[in-house]
């Protein structure tokens, strides 16, 4: 089999295809794929490949490589200094690389961040969960889930049935960027003031040095909030009950805007006031730290037209005609209303269902939000019933269905299904749902070992205090912070409450890879806290944390914002066998059993290797259980909530003092 030999891997070079993974956003598997998806598609067309063929993506400095047989190659993006055996290779030019010749992608252009290499036939690495793309944080896909290194061999695909090569016209990479966005799904007047929304779109944002495939942090003015906190979702006004993000969604993580990247989280608890349109998403892959960025609001019709032009451009190229270019200026218009997007569908509460709204979340997602902005398990059951009804139809054009606490995000292939049609269809489905008060959902009882005060959790706290924010009220000890804001007498009381609770899984993929977001069924066990602001840059795999009233088990190592109390066993296992890699399910009932750090290390190794599994037994969940608790302990529940709210307010006063 023909192959590429890597002579030098560059700074960070990975195998990526264009489309990435689809259908797994609801369990925290990001799409991955080329961050600058337009350039990857164009250089693929250059060598006659299918637009989705796998190639190489590189950052800052590209790889040196050699082919063992003659193939066409094309480089693009910020790879403007490539050479073949020392001779310049222009970006966008199609060249035949002779067997044994050396391609050096070299340092990348200062105006862009990523370069791309397509080779005739593509890279024939194994597909993992449906894609050849590398997900570095998850350690799967591409070449063994990692960046390429010197002496690696990358197998090349067959050249049968390829199209004629063409010379692609690559997009310009400016020093300063304008990215078109659709406003919402969150905004004024509920979350930001009108002036705050206007400032979001009037500011020239600075791309922070913390910009990678998970997300791009922006530096600029502090958001102008229309509220003082997020209620049960958290102390900061950016906090919302966990809701799914689209790729390109601009979430406000505390006071910091972060654009969700191709390797970003699918579910989280932050406001999203704007979403980058699909036609401009490629630009995110080229935003270099220090660049300036303006967010330009456009209408849904303009976003649709921009993508129509994109598809026509690629189709024209694939037929071998001259590339007409992409007249972006023709669809860009300033002065577009930038408030929260209009409702496509809505309904008032009925005897069997909550009030709901359906809005755009960008140009290829709908967000259904139900009930008041507080936790209501009846609403959560209704959301699940709606999502299940949509899944059961296998509607053409629906690509993702992601359940949140009081919301569901639906992604579409906009070439096959428009959002207005989908919104009407969801409204019809909502009319036929079972009453959530009487629904009985299948579930499991799951017992997880937990090592409270685990050394890795304290290492995360230490790193945060050292490198991010030493004066945060949750420093140096997250558990002490939780104790204080819940008016508990001692640190161990925090662990006692967690051990006593039965947690109901109300979301999966919260911070990646099957990670559950869960809430105690009994309100007396709902510890109230807030998320980090700004977020942590490092969290150990399977750390257990609390944010708002929710508990999360982190599916993998990465960033995060929940207050950490300990560590448990893996909730994700990609074994290569024919088994589901996410180990927890919606509406699982989780109980924790305290163990030592040493015992946990043994159990973690056993589960990761497949020698052991989670401890589970069949169960159900229904609102009858919740209503029985409310009837039995209503006065005590009200008293506990009042005490914790008072402690919460006292903590806020200390912050402001």
N, C-alpha and C positions, 0 to 999 in steps of 0.2 A: 504494500500500500504506500502511495506517495505521502510524503510528510514534510513538515517544516521543522528545521532544527533551530532552536532558540540559542543564539550566541550570547546575548545580553538581554535580560528581561526589561530593562528600563526601570523607571520609578515604580510604576504599578500598571502592568499590562494584563488584561483579562480577556477571556473569550466571551463575546456577547453576540446574540442575534438581535433582531429588531423588535419583534413583538413580545418577547419574554414569555413569562408564565401567565396564564389566565385561568380564572375559575377557582383560585385558592386564596383570594384576598380576604375571604370571610374567616379563614383560619390563620391569618397573619403571615402568609407567604407573599412577599412583594413580587411584582412582575419582573424586576431586574431588566435585562436587555440594555441595548445601547442607550446611554443617557442623551446623546445627540442622535436621535433615531432617524432624522432626515438625512444627515450626512452618511450614516451607515447604509441606509437604503440606496443613496445615490452612488456610493462607491461600489456597492454590490451590482447595481445596474451597469456600472462602468465595465465590469469584467464579465457580464452576461449571466450573473447569478440570479436566482430568485431573490426578491427584495429582502426576504427574511433570513437569508443564509447567514451562518455564523462567521464572524471575523474577529479582529482584534481591536480593543479599545485601550488607549494608553493615556497617561496623565503626565504632564510636565516634560518628561523625556521619554521618547519611544524606544522600542526594542531594536536590536540587530538580529537578523534572521537569515537563514539560507534554505532554499528549496532543493529537494533532491531530484526534481524533474521540472522541465520548463512549464511555466504557468503565467497567465496574465495577472498583474497586480494593479491596484489603484489605491492611493492614499488620499485622505481628506481631513477636514476639520482644521485643527491648529497645526497639522503636520506639514508645514511649509518649507522645511529644510531637509527633506528626505534625500538620500542619495542611493544609487545603485553602483556598487564598485567604485565609489567616489564621484560619480557623475550625478548632477542634480536630477531629481525626479519631481516635477511640478505637481502640486496638489491638484487632483482632478484629472491628471493625465493617465492614460492607460498604457502600461508598458509590459512587454514580455520579459519576465525574469528568467534567464537561462539557468539550467541546472547548475548548482554550485555558486551562482552569483550571490552577492551579499547585499541585502536591503538594510539600510540604516535609517530608521525613521527620524532619529536625531532629536534635538531639543524642540519643544513646541512653541509656536508663535505667541508673543506676549499678549495679543488681543484675544486669544482663546485659551481653553483649558484642556481640551481632549483631542487626540488624533485617532484616526481610524484606518485600518488596513483591511482591504478585501482581496482575497486570492481566488482565482478561478476555481470553481467547484466548492468553495466554502471549506470550513473546518468541520471535520466529521468526529467531534468528540461525542460521547454518549449524551442522550437526552435524560435529564433528571426532572421529574414532575412536569414533563411535557416540553421542556426547553433546554437548549444547550448553553444558556446564559449562566454566568457565574454570579452567585450571591455570596460575596466574601464574608459577611458577618455570619451567615448561616452555614458557611463552609461546605457548600454543595454547588453542583453545576460546573460547567466549563472544564478545566483541568483540575480534578480533585478538589474543587471548591476553593482554589487559591489563585494568586497571580502567577504568571509564568516565570520560570527561572532559567538561567543558563543550563544548557544541555537537555532541556525538555524537548520532546518530540510531539508535534501536533499533527494528527492524521488529516489528510486532505480528502475532500469528497470527490465523487465521480464527476466527469465532465459531460456525461450523456445529457442530451436534451437541454443544453443551456441556450440562452438567447444570444443574439449577436451583441458584442460589446459596443458601448457608446461612450462618448466623452461627456461626462456629467458637468453641468454648470453648478458649482458649489456655492452655497450662500456666503455672503460677506460676514466677517467677524469684526464688528466695530469695537472701539475702545469703550464707548458708553452704549447702554442697551435700552431699548424700549420693548417691553413685553406686554402683549395684549391680554387682558383679563376680563372675566365676567364677575360682577359684584356678587357677594353672598357665597353660601346660603345664610350666613349670619351677618349682622350689621346694625344699622340704626333703625329704630331707636332703642331696640332691646338690649344691645350689647355695647355699641359705640355711639357717641354723639354724632350728630350730622357733621360737625366740624372735624371730629375724629376720622370719619369716613373720607371726607374731602382731603384731609392731610395725608391719608394713606396713599392717595393717588396723585397728590401734588408734590410729594417728597422725591428728591433724588437720593435713593437708598445706596448705601455702601455695602458691597458684598463682604461679609466677614471672613476671617481666615478659617473659621469653622464651617467650611462649605465642602460637602462631599456628596456621594451618591445617596446617602440617607436623607439629606436635607441641606438647604442653603440658608444660612442665617443672614439676616439683613440688619444693618446698623443705621439708626435714624432716631426720630423723635419718639418719646414714650406715647403709646396709644392713649387717646382720650376716651375714657370709659364712661358709659352711661349708668353704671351701677357700681356698688361698692364691693361686692363679692359674688361668688358663684353659688351661694347657698350650700346645699348638701353636697354639691359637686366639688367644693373647695373654697378656700379663703380668698383666693385671688379672683378678680372679675373676669379673667380669661377662662376660668374653669367652667366647663359644661359637663353634663352627664355624658359618659363615653359615647362617641359618635364616630362613624367611619370617615376617613379622609380620602379624597381622590388624589392620585398623583398630580402634582401641580397645584394642589390646594395650599393656600397661604394661611397657615395656622399661626395664631398668636400664642406662643409658649411663654406664659407670663407676659412680660412686656416686650418680648422679642419676636418679630415676624420670622417664620421659618417656612420656606417653600418645600413641600414634601417631594422627595426625589424618587427615582425608580427603585431604590432599595429602602424606601421609607416605611414607616409604620402604617398599618391599615386602620387602626382603631386607637382613639385617644380622647382625652377630655379637654380639648382646647377649641376656642372660637375660630371659625374659618370665615373671614370677611371677603375673600376673593379667591378665584381659581384661574390659573393660567389656561388659556384656550389651547385646544389640542394642536392647532397649526403652529403655535409658538413654543410648544413644550421642548422642542429640540434645543432652543436657546439656553435652557437651564444647564445643559451639559457643557456649555462653553463659558459660563460665568466664572471668571477667575477672581480670587480674593483681591480686593482693592478696586474692582470695577464698579462703575456707577450704573444704577438700574432705576428706570421709571416704570410704574405699573399703569398701563393705559386702558381705562375701561372702554369696552365696546358692547354692542348689542348682541343678543343671541343670533340675529340674522347675519350680522357681520362675521361672527365666529363660524357660522355654517358656511358662508361664502368663502372664507379663508381656507377651510378644509376642502371645499369642493375644488378650489384652485390647486391645492396641494395634490389631490388625487389625480386631477387632470394632467398636471405636470409629470407625475411619475408614470401615468399610463402612456403619455406621449413619448417619453423616453424609452419605455419598454418596447414600443413599436418601432424604435429606431429613428424617430423623427428628431428634428432640431428642438432642443429644450427651449420652451418659451419663457422661462424664468417665472418668478412668483411676484406679481405686482402687489406687494404687501401694502403699499401706500394707498392703493385703491379701496381697501376695506378698513383703513384706520381712520377714526374720527374722534377728535377730542370733544369734551362737553357732554358725553353720554351720562344720563342719570346713574348715579353710583350708589344708591341706597340698597336696601335688601331687595332681592329679586321678587317680582310679583308671584303670587300663588298661582300655580297651574291648576290645582284642584284643592278643595278644602271641604270639610264637613263639620257640623256641630256634634257635640256629644249626644249619644243615644242611650237607651237603657242597656244596650249590650256592647257599646263601643265608645272609645274616647273621641274627643274632637281631634282633628288632624289637619295638617297642611302638607302640600307637595310642592316643592320648589326645585329649581335648577341648582345643581352644585357644579358649576362649570357647564361646558357644552356637551358633555357625554355622560353626565350623572344626574340622577334625581335623588333628592333627600326627602323622605317622609318623616315628619316629626309629629308625635302624638302626645296628647295630654298636657298638663301643666309642667313647668320646668322644675320638677321634683321627682324623686323616686316613687314610682307607683308600680308594684309588681303586676297589678292587673293590666296596666298599659304595656309592660314588658311582655306579658303573655300575648296580648293582642298583636304586638309587633311581630312576634314569632309566628303567630297564625297567618298573618299577612305574607310574611316571607315564605313560609311553607306553601301557601297557596300559589304564589308566583313560581316557586321552584317546581311545583307539581305540573305546571303547564309547559315547561321547556320552551318558552316563547322565543322564537327566532329573533336574534339581535341582542338578547340579554346576555351579558358576559360575566357579571358579578352581582351577587346579592349579599350584602354585609349587614348583619344585625347589630344595632347598638342598644343602649339601655332604653331609650324612648324614641328610637329612630331606626330607619333602614335605608341604606344607600344602595341604589341600583345603577350599575354601569351598563352602557349599551355600545354596540358597534353602530355608530351614527349613520353608516352607509346602509344599514339594514333596518333600523328602527329609530323613529324620531321621538324626542322626549315628550312632546305634547300627546302623541298617541299612547305612549306608555303611561303617562299620568292618568289619562281617561280610563285605561284598562285597570290600573291599580284601584281607582275609585269604584269601579264595578266589582272587583274582587272584595273590597272592603265591605260591601253590602251583604255578602254571603258568608261572612266569617262566623264561626261558633262564638257563643258568649264566653269571654275569658273567665267569668266567674264559675262556670261549670266545666270548663275544659280540664281534662286530666292528661298531663304530659308524661311520656316515658322519661325516666331519669335513672341515675345510678348513685348509690352511696359510695363515695371514694374517700379512703383514709390515706392522708399523706403524712409522712414523717417530717418534722420540722426541727431544726436546730436553732433555737432562739439565740440572739446575740452572736450569730456566727461570725468568725473572724473576717470572712470575705465581705460581709455587710459593713463591718466597721472600717475595713480598708476603703470601701467606696465612700463612706462618710469622711474619712481622713483626706482622701484625694480631693474631694469637693472643697473642703475647707482650705486646703493648701493652694489649689489652682483656680477655683471659681469664685467662691464667696465665703470668706471666713466669718463674716458678721451676720450670716443668716440665722434666724431664730431657731432653726432646727439643728444648728451646729453647737457643739460637736457631736451631739447624741440624738438621733432621731427618736429613740424610744422615750427619752426624757421629754422631748417636745410633745409626743403623743400623750404622755401622761398628763402634762400640764394643760393642754387644750381640752382634755376630757375630764379634768378635775378628779383624777384618780389619786389615791394616797401614795402609791409607790410604783416604781418601774415594773416590778413583777406583776402588778395588777394588769398591765397591758397584755402580758403574755397569758394571764389567766383568762382574760376576755376572749382572746383569739382562740385559745384552747377550748373554751366552752361553746363557741359559736358553731352553727351549721351554716356554711357559706353556699349560696346558690349561684352557679355560674350563669351570668347574664350577658356574657360576651366572650368571644375567642379572638386570639390574635392581638390582644392589647399589649403592645410592644413586642410584636412578632411571634411567629412559630408556635401556634396553639396555646399561647399564654392566656390564661383565663382572667377576666375581670369578674369579681364575685362580690356578693353582698350578703351579710347575715340575714337569714329569714326572720329571726327575732330582732325587732328594733332595739332591744336593750343591749344587744351585742354590737351595734353599729358605732364604732369609734369614729369620731369626726376629726379630720385633719386637713391639710392642704398639700398641694404638690409643690415641688421645688420651683423657685423662680430666681435665676434661670435654672434650667434642667441640669442634671448630672451629665457629664460626658462619658462616664463608665459605670456600669452596674454589673455585678457578677451574674453569670448564668444561674437561673432558678432562685434568685433572691426573692424574698416575699416582702411586699410593701403595701402600705395603706395610703390612699389619696382620696380626699373627700370622705365618703363613707364606704369606699370600695377597696377591695383587696386584690392584688395582682401577684401572680407568679411569673417572673420574667422568663420567657422562653429561651433566651440566649443572652450572651454578653452583649452590652451595648449601652446607649444612653438611657435616661429614665428620670422620673420625677417623683415617684411615690416614696413615702417615708419608710425606711427599711426596718424590719423587725427580726429577720432571720433568713434561713435558706432551706429549700426542700429538694426533692428529687426531680429529674427531668420530666417535662410534660410534652416533649417532642423527641421522637426517635426515628431517624431516617436510616433504616437498616439495609436497604437494598432488597429485602424480601417483599413479597406481595402483601403488605400490611399497611394500614393507615398510620402515617407518621405522627399525627396529633393524638395524644393519649386521653385528653379530656373532651367533653361534649357539652353543648348548650344544656343548661338546667341540671347538670350534675350537682350533687349535694356533697360538698367537701367538708371533712372534719380533719383537724390536725392533731397529731400525736407527737409530743415532745421527745426528742432523742438527743444524744450527745453529738458533737461535731464528728467524732471518730465513727460512730455508728452510722451517721448520715453519709459519710464518705463511702462506706462499704455499700450501703443501699443504693447510692447514686451509681456506683460502678456496676452493680448487678442489673439495674434497670437499663442503663445505657448499653450494656453488652447484649441485652435480650435474655439474660439468664433468669430475670425476674420481671414481673409486671406490677402495675399499680394494684392495690388492694381494693377491689370493687365488688358490689352486689347490686342486684336489681332494685329499683325504687320508682316512685312517681313523685310528681309535684302538682299541686292544685291550689287554687286560691282558698279552698275550704280550710287548709292548714293555717293560712295567714289570718283568716277571719276568726278562727278559734283562738289564736294567740291574742288578737286584739280584744276579744270578748273576755278572756281569762285575765289578762294583765294590762288592760287599757290604762288604768290610773298610773301604774308603775312605769309603763312605757312613756307616758306624758311627762312624768317627773324626771326620768333619766334624760329625755330630750331637752327639757328646760335647763337642767343642770349643765349639760354639755354645751348648749348654746350660750349660756352665760359665761362659761369658761372660754369659749371661742371668742366672744366679744371682748373679754378682758385681755386676751392675747392680742387682739387687734389694737386695743388701746395702748398696749406696751409697744407695739410696732410704731405707732404714730407719735409716741411721746418723745 
